[in-house]
Structures are given as structure tokens and as C-alpha cells.
Amino acid sequence: MDQLRPSETMETQRLILRRPRPEDAPLIFERYHRDTEASRYLRWRPASAIDQTNAFLQRCQAAWESGETFPLVITLKGDNRPIGMIELRPKGHSVEIAYVLARAYWNRGYVTEAVCTVVDWVLNQPSVYRVWAVCDVENAASARVLEKAGFQREGILRRWSVHPNVSSEPRDCFCYAIIK
């Protein structure tokens, strides 16, 4: 969807969401890309070497260029260092979002704030009618983020996604959405 292209920087009350840069690799690796707990319910295994984070950031750049997805690094205002990431995944009239946050920043409302900002932008796009996300049925923290951001739980997607840090088999996920 070429017409859906977010700004490379979005601002919230406490955060700056921005396009990732190659120089972000060391902190992304250190803060969450290698953390087994931060990645527990995600689709990827933690990085074991900085080279994996560098390759990931190259894929982020390629995704931005192609318009396939739009990853944004989450930083605190006044501190340009990454604490997490949120990604927009447009497809047709809908946009899926996904996110990760370094453990040191959990339970402060940062992800909810980032999600609300991204959702507001997405729903202001004339061609988008649905913003949605999934989370593992055991990921109560992520479910709470989505609920606080105004998403409604639509149901359970059985055997939807492999979360390799939990199981090698597809797991059930809650599906959440906001529609207009």
C-alpha cells in the first residue's frame, strides 16, 4: 500500500518514535534483542550476537524502502537511545501492529503511549479501516496494553503463531482490533 507511509518520526507526550538507524544496533542488542524475557512471546529468538541485530536493522531499512512494513524505534524524549520498537504492517485496508520493549522500561505505560499514537495516525488515513494486533493467550501484559489503547478483543485465533521461545508449535493468540 504505497499511499500509507508514516512520517519517519512521531512524537508523544514522553516519547519519540523514529525510523531505526544502523547506529542503534548496540543498544537494541543490549537492551532487548538478546533478552529472552523481552522476546518470550515474539516470533523471533533472541539474538546471540550483534551481527544478528545489524542484519535485523538492514531488514528494517529495506522494509521502509519497499513500504512493506514500517518499524519505528521507541525512544524517551531527550534521550535518542532505543528502548523498544513498534511496527506498522499495512495490508489492504488494515494495518497490523506489533511491539517490543526492553524490560527495564516495563510497567511505565510507554508501549500504550506508542500504540495510541500510531493507532491515531493510522485511523486518520482514509484508506485504512482496521488496526489490529495479536498476542499470545498467556501474554497478559500485552493484552492489557491493547485494551488500555482501546482495542477490543475479537476472539482467539487457534494455533495462530509460533512463539519459539515458548514452544515450537503454533500457539493460540487473542486477536484485538480497532475499526472505523
C-alpha positions in Angstrom: 0.0 0.0 0.0 2.2 2.8 -1.3 -0.1 5.6 -0.1 0.3 4.5 3.5 3.7 5.9 4.6 4.1 7.2 8.1 6.4 10.0 9.0 9.9 8.8 9.9 9.3 10.5 13.3 6.3 10.6 15.6 6.1 12.3 18.9 4.1 11.5 22.0 4.0 13.2 25.4 7.0 11.3 26.6 8.4 9.5 23.6 9.9 9.9 20.1 9.1 7.1 17.7 11.6 7.2 14.8 12.9 5.2 11.9 15.7 2.9 13.1 19.3 3.6 12.2 22.4 1.3 11.9 24.0 3.0 14.9 21.1 1.8 17.1 22.4 -1.8 16.9 24.5 -1.9 20.1 21.7 -0.6 22.3 19.0 -2.6 20.6 21.1 -5.7 21.1 22.0 -4.9 24.7 18.5 -3.7 25.9 16.1 -6.2 24.3 17.2 -8.0 21.1 19.1 -10.6 23.1 16.7 -10.7 26.1 14.9 -14.0 26.4 12.2 -12.4 28.6 11.5 -9.4 26.4 11.2 -11.7 23.4 9.3 -14.5 25.1 6.0 -14.1 23.2 7.5 -12.9 20.0 8.1 -14.7 16.7 11.9 -14.5 16.9 14.6 -16.0 19.1 16.9 -13.6 21.0 20.0 -12.5 19.1 23.1 -14.2 20.3 25.5 -11.8 18.5 25.5 -8.1 17.5 25.8 -9.2 13.8 22.2 -10.5 14.1 21.0 -7.1 15.3 22.9 -5.4 12.4 21.2 -7.8 9.9 17.8 -7.1 11.5 18.3 -3.3 11.1 19.3 -3.8 7.5 16.0 -5.7 7.0 14.2 -2.7 8.8 15.8 -0.3 6.3 14.7 -2.5 3.3 11.2 -2.8 4.7 10.9 1.0 4.9 12.2 1.5 1.4 9.8 -1.1 0.0 6.9 0.1 2.0 6.2 -3.4 3.2 6.4 -2.6 6.9 7.4 0.5 9.0 9.4 -0.3 12.1 9.8 2.6 14.5 12.3 2.7 17.4 10.8 3.9 20.7 13.0 6.4 22.5 12.4 8.6 25.5 12.2 12.4 24.7 15.5 14.0 25.3 17.3 10.6 25.0 17.7 9.3 21.5 18.6 5.8 22.6 16.2 2.9 21.7 14.2 1.3 24.5 11.9 -0.7 22.2 10.2 -0.8 18.8 6.8 -0.7 17.3 6.0 -1.8 13.7 3.2 -1.0 11.3 2.4 -3.8 8.8 -0.1 -2.5 6.2 -2.1 -4.9 4.1 -5.0 -3.6 2.1 -7.5 -1.7 4.2 -5.9 -2.8 7.5 -2.7 -2.3 9.5 -1.3 -4.8 11.9 0.9 -3.5 14.7 3.5 -5.3 16.8 5.9 -4.1 19.5 8.7 -5.0 21.9 10.0 -3.1 24.9 13.2 -3.5 27.0 12.4 -5.0 30.4 14.0 -2.0 32.2 11.1 0.1 30.8 8.2 -2.2 31.5 5.1 -1.1 33.6 5.5 2.6 32.8 2.9 3.0 30.1 5.4 3.6 27.3 4.1 0.9 24.9 0.5 2.0 25.5 1.5 5.6 24.7 3.3 4.5 21.5 0.4 2.3 20.4 -2.1 5.1 20.9 -0.1 7.5 18.8 0.4 5.0 16.0 -3.2 4.0 16.0 -4.4 7.6 15.9 -2.2 8.2 12.9 -3.3 5.0 11.1 -7.0 5.6 11.7 -6.7 9.1 10.2 -5.6 7.6 6.9 -8.6 7.5 4.5 -7.7 4.0 3.1 -7.5 2.2 6.5 -10.5 0.8 8.3 -8.9 -1.6 10.7 -5.9 -1.7 13.1 -5.3 -5.0 14.7 -2.8 -7.0 16.7 -2.4 -10.4 18.2 -0.9 -11.6 21.4 -0.3 -15.0 22.9 -3.1 -16.0 25.2 -0.6 -16.2 28.1 0.8 -12.7 27.4 -1.4 -10.8 29.9 0.8 -7.6 29.8 0.4 -7.3 26.0 -3.3 -7.9 26.2 -3.6 -5.2 28.8 -1.6 -2.7 26.6 -4.1 -3.3 23.8 -7.1 -3.0 26.0 -5.8 0.3 27.5 -5.2 1.6 24.0 -8.9 1.0 23.1 -8.6 -2.3 21.2 -11.5 -4.8 21.5 -10.8 -8.5 21.8 -12.4 -10.2 18.8 -11.6 -13.7 19.7 -9.0 -16.4 19.8 -7.0 -17.4 16.7 -6.3 -21.1 17.3 -2.8 -22.3 16.5 -2.0 -18.9 15.0 1.6 -18.1 15.7 4.8 -19.9 16.6 6.5 -18.2 19.6 9.7 -20.2 19.5 10.8 -19.0 23.0 7.7 -20.8 24.4 7.1 -23.7 22.0 8.0 -24.9 18.6 4.3 -25.5 17.8 1.8 -22.7 16.8 0.1 -21.2 19.8 -3.3 -19.7 20.4 -3.5 -15.9 20.2 -6.0 -13.3 21.1 -7.0 -11.1 18.2 -7.6 -7.4 19.0 -8.8 -4.6 16.7 -10.0 -1.1 16.4 -12.1 -0.3 13.5 -13.7 2.8 12.0 
